Amino acid sequence: MTVALPREEALASPRRAAIHAAIAGTPGIHFRALARQVGVPAGTLRHHLNVLVRSGVLREERVGTTSLAFLPADDTRDAAVLAVLLEPGMAALRDLVASAGRVCQRDLVAYLDGIWPRSTVQHRLARLVEAGVLRLTPQGRLLFYEVAA
């Protein structure tokens, strides 16, 4: 039988306090990134995360094979959206579309030429649309993107 520790006892451990601080600084952090940031082996981190989750200090969500950690009242966005935005370049691409307001895929591909290949831009845009971060509007042969409300 597993017993949840009171919040104060759960955070009394210096290692658990460091894990809590890292998650507070980066809500939605991936399990492996958290292990690297705190500097603990995966098995040790898993143990301490389980203690913190059972105590109600943290919440953990799985998106596919990825485990994301949050503070309970933290970010209310869907974990799938956060998982996509935490991928390298995705938040920057969303910000680029947001700064333009409404932008054609052709213009994005031309702007990012030399940074990402066309297929990478198209794939990342599709992932952002699938996650509900961007909205796609076809107009004839052109595809326009804007940030979803």
Disulfide bonds with the S-S distance in Angstrom:
none
